[in-house]
Amino acid sequence: MVAHNVVNGVSPAPLVELLREAEGSVREQIGTAEITAHPRIAAWRDAFKKVGIKASEYRPSTEAMARRALRNQELPCINALVDIGNVLSLRHLVSMGGHAIDVVTRDMVLRTASGEEEFIAFGSDQVEHPVPGEIIFAEGAAVLTRRWCWRQANHTLTLPETTAIEFNIDGLPPVSPGEVEQICRETMELVQRFCGGTCRYGVITRHNPKVHL
């Protein structure tokens, strides 16, 4: 989902309320069951295992957020666009990453790493290199997200001054393609409600591997 000409900033009270409701929905969906048994969490753990990522050490972003909600730890409000992504990710238990694209000059690609790329994690100034063969989201040689959806870089962080953003909404079965599109529409509705701008979305599959930002 891509949005341009947005006005980002502090989340207003109604958006904060949606975030708290989404945290509550996680507790309702999972209850007292083991989180790793939930089909949408198990799907990501299985995918990580198949590509050589230890999910117990590098938890998928959705699982990490859901665990906080289950511990009754409120997610901090970052800014409106970030909080919108968190609302939808928790509400539907899907992986949903947001990247500011007003700072991007090259194609953004989900691919395997050569190991020579550079990654500077959010909150750090240390340069890291991904493991050769690791799944990364990258802009040229700059790694935007390591281990598929594990940790994001400083480069495309969504900031109060961000004016354009793209959200990756990753659907693994049992999430259907139709539900992914519905989440895209919900995202557009929330972005336009709280940040304005113009929004659109495209669906990437093995048969349609590109969308225009």
C-alpha positions as CSV (number, residue, x, y, z in Angstrom):
1,M,0.0,0.0,0.0
2,V,1.5,3.3,-1.1
3,A,0.6,6.8,0.2
4,H,1.8,10.2,-1.0
5,N,1.4,13.7,0.2
6,V,0.6,12.5,3.8
7,V,0.8,14.8,6.8
8,N,2.3,12.7,9.6
9,G,2.6,13.6,13.3
10,V,1.5,12.7,16.8
11,S,-1.3,10.1,16.9
12,P,-4.6,11.7,18.0
13,A,-6.6,10.1,20.7
14,P,-9.0,8.1,18.4
15,L,-5.9,6.4,16.8
16,V,-4.4,5.6,20.1
17,E,-7.7,4.1,21.1
18,L,-7.6,1.9,18.0
19,L,-4.1,0.7,19.0
20,R,-5.3,-0.3,22.4
21,E,-8.3,-2.1,20.9
22,A,-5.9,-3.9,18.6
23,E,-3.8,-5.0,21.5
24,G,-7.0,-6.3,23.2
25,S,-7.9,-8.2,20.0
26,V,-4.7,-10.2,20.3
27,R,-5.6,-11.2,23.8
28,E,-9.0,-12.3,22.6
29,Q,-7.7,-14.2,19.6
30,I,-4.9,-16.1,21.5
31,G,-6.3,-16.2,25.0
32,T,-4.4,-18.6,27.2
33,A,-3.2,-20.8,24.3
34,E,0.4,-21.1,23.4
35,I,1.2,-18.2,21.0
36,T,3.3,-20.4,18.7
37,A,0.3,-22.6,18.1
38,H,-1.8,-19.9,16.6
39,P,-2.0,-20.6,12.8
40,R,-0.8,-17.1,11.8
41,I,2.1,-17.2,14.1
42,A,3.0,-20.8,13.3
43,A,3.0,-20.0,9.6
44,W,5.7,-17.4,10.1
45,R,7.7,-19.7,12.3
46,D,7.5,-22.4,9.7
47,A,8.5,-20.0,6.9
48,F,11.5,-18.8,9.0
49,K,12.6,-22.3,9.6
50,K,12.4,-23.2,5.9
51,V,14.8,-20.3,5.1
52,G,17.2,-21.0,7.9
53,I,16.1,-18.3,10.4
54,K,15.8,-19.4,14.1
55,A,12.4,-18.0,15.1
56,S,13.2,-18.5,18.8
57,E,16.2,-16.2,18.4
58,Y,14.9,-13.8,15.7
59,R,11.2,-13.5,16.2
60,P,8.9,-12.5,13.3
61,S,7.7,-8.9,13.9
62,T,4.1,-10.0,14.4
63,E,5.0,-12.5,17.1
64,A,7.2,-10.0,18.9
65,M,4.4,-7.4,19.0
66,A,1.7,-10.0,19.9
67,R,3.8,-11.2,22.9
68,R,3.9,-7.7,24.2
69,A,0.2,-7.4,24.0
70,L,-0.3,-10.8,25.8
71,R,1.9,-9.4,28.6
72,N,-0.4,-6.4,28.8
73,Q,2.5,-4.1,27.7
74,E,1.2,-1.2,25.7
75,L,3.0,-0.4,22.5
76,P,4.4,3.1,22.6
77,C,2.8,5.6,20.3
78,I,5.5,6.6,17.8
79,N,3.6,8.7,15.2
80,A,0.4,8.3,13.2
81,L,1.8,6.3,10.3
82,V,3.7,3.9,12.5
83,D,0.8,3.4,14.8
84,I,-1.6,2.7,11.9
85,G,0.7,-0.1,10.8
86,N,0.8,-1.5,14.3
87,V,-3.0,-1.3,14.6
88,L,-3.5,-3.4,11.4
89,S,-0.7,-5.8,12.2
90,L,-2.1,-6.6,15.6
91,R,-5.7,-6.6,14.5
92,H,-5.1,-9.2,11.8
93,L,-1.9,-10.8,13.1
94,V,0.0,-10.2,9.9
95,S,3.5,-8.9,9.2
96,M,3.2,-5.3,8.2
97,G,6.3,-3.1,7.7
98,G,6.3,0.6,6.9
99,H,9.0,2.4,5.0
100,A,9.3,6.1,4.2
101,I,9.8,6.3,0.4
102,D,10.5,10.1,0.2
103,V,14.1,9.2,1.0
104,V,14.4,6.3,-1.5
105,T,16.2,6.8,-4.8
106,R,16.4,3.2,-6.0
107,D,14.3,0.1,-6.4
108,M,13.3,-1.6,-3.2
109,V,13.6,-5.4,-3.5
110,L,13.0,-8.4,-1.3
111,R,15.9,-10.8,-2.1
112,T,18.7,-12.9,-0.7
113,A,21.8,-11.1,0.5
114,S,25.3,-11.4,-0.9
115,G,26.7,-10.6,2.5
116,E,28.3,-7.4,1.3
117,E,25.3,-5.1,1.9
118,E,25.2,-2.7,4.8
119,F,22.7,-2.5,7.6
120,I,22.4,0.1,10.4
121,A,19.7,-0.9,12.8
122,F,17.2,1.4,14.2
123,G,18.7,3.1,17.3
124,S,22.3,2.2,16.3
125,D,25.1,3.7,14.4
126,Q,27.0,0.4,13.9
127,V,27.3,-1.1,10.4
128,E,26.3,-4.7,10.1
129,H,26.4,-7.1,7.2
130,P,23.7,-9.7,6.6
131,V,24.6,-13.4,6.3
132,P,25.0,-14.5,2.7
133,G,21.7,-16.0,1.6
134,E,19.7,-14.2,4.2
135,I,16.4,-12.8,3.1
136,I,16.6,-9.0,3.2
137,F,14.5,-6.0,2.0
138,A,16.9,-3.7,0.4
139,E,17.4,-0.5,-1.6
140,G,20.5,-1.3,-3.7
141,A,23.3,-2.2,-1.2
142,A,21.4,-0.7,1.8
143,V,19.5,-3.2,3.8
144,L,16.1,-1.9,5.0
145,T,15.0,-5.0,6.9
146,R,17.0,-8.0,8.0
147,R,15.8,-11.6,8.2
148,W,12.7,-10.8,6.1
149,C,10.6,-9.0,8.7
150,W,12.8,-9.1,11.9
151,R,14.5,-5.7,12.3
152,Q,14.4,-2.4,10.4
153,A,17.1,0.0,9.5
154,N,17.4,3.7,10.3
155,H,17.3,4.6,6.6
156,T,13.6,4.3,5.8
157,L,12.2,4.9,9.3
158,T,8.8,6.6,9.3
159,L,9.4,10.0,10.9
160,P,7.0,12.9,11.8
161,E,8.2,14.7,8.6
162,T,7.6,11.7,6.3
163,T,5.4,12.7,3.4
164,A,5.3,9.4,1.5
165,I,5.2,5.8,2.7
166,E,4.8,2.2,1.6
167,F,3.5,-0.6,3.7
168,N,4.4,-4.2,3.1
169,I,1.5,-6.4,4.1
170,D,2.7,-10.0,4.0
171,G,0.1,-12.7,3.8
172,L,1.2,-16.3,4.5
173,P,-1.5,-19.0,4.5
174,P,-3.9,-19.2,6.2
175,V,-4.2,-15.5,5.4
176,S,-5.9,-15.4,2.0
177,P,-5.1,-13.1,-0.9
178,G,-8.5,-11.6,-0.5
179,E,-7.8,-10.7,3.2
180,V,-4.5,-9.1,2.2
181,E,-6.4,-6.8,-0.1
182,Q,-9.0,-6.1,2.6
183,I,-6.1,-5.1,5.0
184,C,-4.7,-2.8,2.2
185,R,-8.1,-1.1,2.0
186,E,-8.3,-0.7,5.8
187,T,-4.8,0.8,5.7
188,M,-5.8,3.3,3.1
189,E,-8.9,4.3,5.1
190,L,-6.9,4.9,8.3
191,V,-4.1,6.7,6.5
192,Q,-6.5,9.1,4.7
193,R,-8.5,9.5,7.9
194,F,-5.5,10.5,10.1
195,C,-2.9,11.7,7.6
196,G,-4.7,12.6,4.4
197,G,-2.8,12.1,1.1
198,T,-3.5,9.9,-1.9
199,C,-3.4,6.1,-1.5
200,R,-3.3,3.0,-3.7
201,Y,-2.2,-0.6,-3.5
202,G,-0.9,-3.4,-5.6
203,V,-0.6,-7.1,-5.0
204,I,2.8,-8.8,-5.5
205,T,2.8,-12.5,-6.3
206,R,5.2,-14.9,-8.0
207,H,3.3,-14.1,-11.2
208,N,3.3,-10.3,-10.6
209,P,6.6,-9.6,-8.8
210,K,6.6,-5.8,-9.1
211,V,4.6,-2.7,-8.2
212,H,5.3,0.9,-9.0
213,L,5.9,3.2,-6.0
